[in-house]
């Protein structure tokens, strides 16, 4: 296990960065203060908004924390390079987005709002946010939807920042190591929210690997530390991924229901509401595969949503905001991992302590030094 990684926490528990207002400074601070590694989510924020959250978090804790950035998206989904070296792009998504907008017209009428502008930007202010992290170095930075350049990773390393990049396959993990990242986040298909695939290929929808299999395969592929993510809700599951070769576990849905989480109360309540019996990967809300609780919006629009991120995200943003304002869970993006029914409504610090105790008990049982019951 990397000493640089273990120096960031007392317990191998990482709070996943959940964009959209969930991973607020008070949540990250509570996790870090309890011995885990708290994270801020820069996604969908302005660079100044990120700077202010970092400043606020530093006022709450002097312990290590991390910041997550979304990588800029290629012009077309699935863009790649052909055998001749020439760029080969998927068909433009503008027409498909326009068709989807017509389908959502009824939703806009129902929620008395306008659809968003799908052409509101593709890079999420990446360069400006990266500049914030280089000018005001943070202990850890992670990246989703792709890999930063080797130069960027080296610049962050020189600034004293530990870098992590999400991967959903062994091949992506190898590319992460080759680029020079300090660690890889192995995201299993069980994970809630957006899958961090490096290329959005519709033909691969739903084909992701389960977490334990993914961690084991990545462990045989790379030498850098692995942080396992996907459906983890209990300390015994953390012990399982550690046994499979991970150095730490990243939990998102488990912290979604905590007191400090910035998630809407309706979202928190839905996690354990028997009305929502399962989750599903969908493009309905953002145009990229993301796992959420199956509600009316997902059922009605998921089958028709195009592979167009972030265009669909921008398009549906006012709908999701209006649904949340109306406290209507049937129109909200209720991101959740497969273990959502195991969510516990606790203070985040207390959850870290309970997870750590469960982990210790499971590790003792695995070692054969205690009662396995």
N, C-alpha and C positions, 0 to 999 in steps of 0.2 A: 504494500500500500504506500502511495506517495506521501512522504512527510509533509510536503507542501499542501496536499489536500487535507490531511488529518489535522494540520495546524489551523484549519478554518473552523473546526467544530470540536466539541467535546463528545457528542454523540453522532454517529454516522447517519444523521437525519437531515435532509435538505428539503426546505419548503419550496415547492415548485412556484415559479413565477407565473401568475395567472393574470393575463391582460384583461382590460375592460373594467378596471377599478377594484379588483379583488385583492391583489397583493399590495396593500397599502403599507405605509411606513410602520404603523403600529403593529401590524401582523408580523412583518419581517423582524422588528425589534424584539417582540415577545419570543419568537422562535430562537433568535440568536442569544438572547438573555438566558434562555432555558438550556442552552448547550447545543442547539442545532445550528443550521446555517439558513438564515432568512434571506429572501430574495425580493427585489422590486422588479416589476415588469414595465419595461419602457414602451412596449407595443401600444400604439394608438395614442401616445402622449406626444406633446411637443418637446423639443430639447429643453426649453426653459422649465416646462412642467417636470421633466425628469430631474433637472438640476435642483429644483425646489424640494422634490421628494427625497433626494439624497441628503440634502441639507437637513431636512426634518428628521430623517432616520438617524443621522449622526448626532442629532440632539437627544435622541432617545436611547442610544446604545453606543458604547465604544468598542463593541465586539465586531468580528468580521461579518460581512454580509455580501450579497451579490446583486448584480443587475443583469437582466436579460434583454437582448436586442433581437428584433426580427431582421433577417437579411432582406435586402431589396429583391424584388421578384423580376424574373425575365419578362420580356415583352409579351410572350405567348406561353401558355402552359405547355410543358413538355419540350421546350426548346432544347436542341442538342446540336452536336456537331457530326456531320456525315463523314464517311470514309475518306472523302477527298479533302476534308478540312473545312469545307464550306458550311455555313450555318444552315441547319435544317429546322424550320419552325413548324409547329402545329398550326392548323388553320386559325385565322384571327377569331377572337371570341366575341367581338363587338355585336355581331348579329345574334348570337346565342344569348347574350346579356339583354339585348333589346326584347327578344321573345320572352325571356324570363320576367322582364319588367312589366310586360303586358299581363302576364299571369298573376303578378303581384298587385295589380291595380285594385282588385277587390279588397286586399289587405289594407292598402292605403286609405280607401274609402271607409273601411270598418274602424280603423284607428284614427281617422280624421287627421291625417298627416300626408306629406308628400314623400315620394321615394327619393332616396339620396342620389347624388351624382356619381355614377360609376367611375368617372374619370377624375377622381379626387386625389390621385397620386399613387405611385407604385412602390416607393422606397421607404415609406414610413419615417422620413426624416433621418435616415440611417447615418449619413455623414455628420450631421449636426450633433446627433446623440453620441456618436463615437468620439467626436471632439470633446464633448462633456466628460467622457470617461478618461480621455487622455490628459485633459487639463486638470481634472479633479479625480485622480486614480482611486478606484475602489478595490477592495480585497479580491473580488471574484467577478467575472463577467461570463455569461453564457450566450449562445447564439442558436436561433431556431430558423428553420427553412433553408439551411444552406451553411456553407463554410466561409468564414472571412479569409481574406488573402493572407498568405504567410507573412507579409510585411506588417499587416495589421496585428496579427497575433504576436509577432515579435515586438512591436511597439508597445503593446499592452504588457508583455512580459517585462520589458525594460522599465515600465512604470510601476512594476510590482504587483500587477494584477494576474491572478490565476485564471486561465481560460478553459472553458468547457464548451463543447459543441454537441448538439443533439444528432443522433444517428438512429435509423430504424432498421438497418440491415448491416451485416458484417462488412459488406463492400463500402457502405457509407462510413463506417467506423474506421476502416483502413485509410480512407481518404482524409478523415479528420486527423488521424495520427500523422499522415504524410504532410499535411499542411502545417503541422507544428503546434497543435493545441495541446494543452497540458492534460486534459482528460476528456473522455467521451461520455455523454449521457445516452444510455441505451434505452430507447423508448419503445416499450412493447405495445401491441395493438390494443391492450386493455385500457390504455391511458385515456383520461378525459381530455376534452379540448382538442386543439389541432395536432394532427400528426406532423412531426417535424421532418418529413421526407425532403430530401435535397432537390428532387425533381418531381413535379406533380404530374403523374402519369395515370390518367383515368382507367386505363386497362389494368392497373394494379390495385384498384380500390378494393379494400377488404382482404387483401392478401398478406397483411402484416404478420410478423412472427409474434408468438406469445413471449412474455418477458423472460421466463426462465430459460427457454430455448435460445432466445436472442442473446442473453448475457453469456451463456455457455459458449455460443458460437463466436461472439466477439472476443471473449477471453482467449480463445485459441487463435485469434486473428491479429490482435494488437497487444502492445506491451504497456500502454499508458493506462492509468486508473480508469475504472468504469463506475459511473453512478447509474443505478438501475431505477427506471421510472415506468409506472403503468399498473394501476389497480391496487397499489399497496395501501393497506388500511390498518394493519396490525404489526406488532413487533415481531411476531413469528414469521411474517412474510419478509420482513427486513432480514431476519436470520437466514431465510431461504435464499435470498439473492446474494447475500454475503457468501454463503456456502457455494453458490454457483460461480463466484468469481468477482463479484462487485466489491467496491471499497466503501460504498455508501448507497443509501436509497433516497430517491426524491419522491415526495408525496404532495399531491395537489388537492384532490377531492377530500382527503382526510382533513386538510386545513380549511377547506371551503366553508365548512359549517361552524368553525370556531368563532368565538365572540369578537375577536379582533378583525376577522375577515371583512373586506369591503363588499362582499356579495350581497345582492338584494335579499331581503328577508324571504321573499317568495321563492327564490332560488334555493336558499338554505333549507326551507321547509320541504321543498319538493324532493330533496335527496332521499328522505326516508318516508315520503308519502306513498302509501300502498297503491295509489293511482298510477304511479310510474314504475312499472315492473321491469323495464329493461332499458338498455342504452343502445345506440346505433351510430355508426359512422355516417355522416351526412355532409353534403355540400350546400344544403338548403340556406344556411345563414351567411356563408362567407365565400362559397365557391371552391373551398379546399376541404379535404376530408377532416372532420372533427367529430369527436364522440360526445353525444349529449343524450339526455333523457328523451324518450320518444313522446312527443306531444303532438298536438294537432298540426302546427306549422310544419314540423318535420315530416309527418306522414303525408300531408297534402302536397308539399312542394319539393321534398327531398328527391323524388324520382326524376324531377325535371330540371333541377338546378345544374347549370353548366359548370365546367371546370374553368372557372375564371376568378382567380383571387389576385388582387383584392377588390376587383370590380363589384362582385356580388356582396362583399362585406360592406362597401360604401353604399350600395343600392338598398340594402336591408337595414342599415343602421337606424334610420328614423323609425322604422316599424318596431324594431326591438326596443328602442327607447320609449316609444309610446306604449307598448305592451307592458313594460316595466312600470311606467307611470300609472297605468290603469290596474296594476297588480294582477295582470292576466298571464299566468304561467304558460298558457297554450300558445302564446305568440312570442315567448322569450327563448333565447338560446340558453338552454339549461345544461351547460357543459358539465359532464360528470364521467368518471371512470366506472369500470364494471363493478367495483366494490362499493358503490355509492350507498347501498342499504346499510353498510357498516359504519356510516358516518356518526361521529359523536359530537354533540354540542357542548364544547368545553372551552375554557380559556386556552389559547394556543400554547402557552408555557406548560400548563398542566398536561396537555395532550403530548407534548414532547417528553415529559417525565414519565407518563404512562407507557408510551411507546418504548422508551429506553428500558424501563423495568420489564416489559414484555420481551424485549430483545434479549436482555440478560437471562431471563428464565429459559427462553428457547435455546440460547447458545449453551447454557448449562445442560439442558436435556440432550442436545446434540452431541455434546462432549462425553456424555455418559457418566458425569460426576454427580448427577442429581436424579430425582424421581422423574422419569419421562412422562408421567401422567400429568 
